[in-house]
Amino acid sequence: MNSVDYGVLAPAWAGTNAATTASDVAFVQAMLDVEAAWVKVQAEVGLCTTEEAQSVAEVAKVSRYDLVSLAAKTPDGANALIPLLAMMRALLVEDGASPKAGTALHRGATSQDIIDSALMLVVSRTLQTTLADLRQTARGLASLAADHRETVCIARSLTQHALPTTFGWKAASWLSAVLSAEAGLQQAEQHLALQWGGAVGTLASLEQLLATHPKVKTTSAELSTKLAGILGLADVGAPWHTNRMPILQIGSALASAVAALGTFGADVLTASRPEIAELSEPREAGKGGSSAMPHKQNPVRSLLLRNAAISAPGLVATLFTAAGTAVDERPDGGWHSEWQALRELLRLASGAAHHGGALALGLEVNESSMERNLRLSGDAIMSERVTSVAAGFVSGGKAAVQALVRRSLTDQVSLGELLRLEIPSTELSDKELSELLDPAGYLGAADRFTTTVLAEYSARKEIWQSHS
């Protein structure tokens, strides 16, 4: 049976770009790319011929390999690079390549150089779409924030009605988190680095090779820089084989993006419940149906954001545990634990960004439901304001006003009516009392905060455009 992972049990990323760019096929191709690039670098400085580099390039095509067989052989050396090298050398012989091509292949490198660098390539290639989707999410949320900055709704605290707010500020809050996550992920992307250190991080074999080729006027540092340039990775000047911070940095950035999108999805899930009905997902053909209940329109985009948010923390924990227990010049099991955890985080972040973009751009806002829900708790939602303002007019001060609030809730009597009975109109007119109880008049700095986040979005958008 074919052992390809299609994502059947991973709906958060199945069918998205990450299903291809972070697949086993993509990872093996990335390893092949690193190996081919390294031989190309050697050819450029005269350590091997252009023909030998071309021979390696010809076998550096994933379509030429049986990945089921490769996977089956992986446990023999505890990583996929070892059997892949054997397959590459066999193909070089089969192609009639010069024996020196096989000598140049992987020369001076070690498995960790190739695997860590290949993982960085997979991350880099996947993040191109992930960041684009995060920016689409931001665009949708910015539009919601701008369009609904005056749409008053109820804010909820610990699941209960709290105070009035605006839906624009709520959307801006989601936007702020997405912008922060996008900026962090972009920064992490810019620091995806080549890992190149040889067997124990000293490049001893490469240094020895250069010493025996005095006509080759270059250094191991220059070769590493050339390799990083070909692969599009950063050259940090030293191996990071025992320093797992690069893995933690990208893993943390991916998890932050998932968390930001998870909050957005969780709020939409709550607000889309029929009894709340303040928000609803866009109706899309083929999405949200039930196998047994034709009337249902399930909020699947939000659900998948929540799925990713629940799944990601354990993967981050694996990365931190692996880093914190790393030993010697190559960890015994910790390094191996990073691979799948990092890839799954990458898939989840990419899938969540994809669904987040579609959700933000198509989210339907039901203003009438927001107004209805705002009125459910009556005047009591203005109790914070009433307590501070009316205390000076009611005998007994603040405690007396709080007692009126409790009575309004217990007896289900309008707080406005109770206040009217307690406060003479000569001290607080009907108009003033009505204004005191108007939710739209107690929004604090919500509009200013919304403006601040929208300005942040505009600034980030200029940065995106300058790099496009």
Secondary structure as UniProt FT lines:
FT   TURN            8..9
FT   TURN            11..15
FT   HELIX           17..21
FT   HELIX           24..45
FT   HELIX           50..59
FT   HELIX           62..64
FT   HELIX           67..77
FT   HELIX           81..94
FT   TURN            95..96
FT   HELIX           99..104
FT   TURN            105..108
FT   HELIX           111..147
FT   TURN            148..150
FT   STRAND          152..157
FT   TURN            158..159
FT   STRAND          160..166
FT   HELIX           167..190
FT   TURN            198..201
FT   HELIX           204..211
FT   TURN            214..215
FT   HELIX           220..231
FT   HELIX           245..271
FT   TURN            274..276
FT   STRAND          279..280
FT   TURN            285..286
FT   TURN            294..295
FT   HELIX           300..324
FT   TURN            328..329
FT   HELIX           334..362
FT   STRAND          364..365
FT   HELIX           367..375
FT   TURN            376..377
FT   HELIX           378..382
FT   HELIX           383..390
FT   TURN            391..393
FT   TURN            395..396
FT   HELIX           397..411
FT   HELIX           415..422
FT   TURN            425..427
FT   HELIX           430..436
FT   HELIX           439..441
FT   TURN            444..445
FT   HELIX           446..467
//
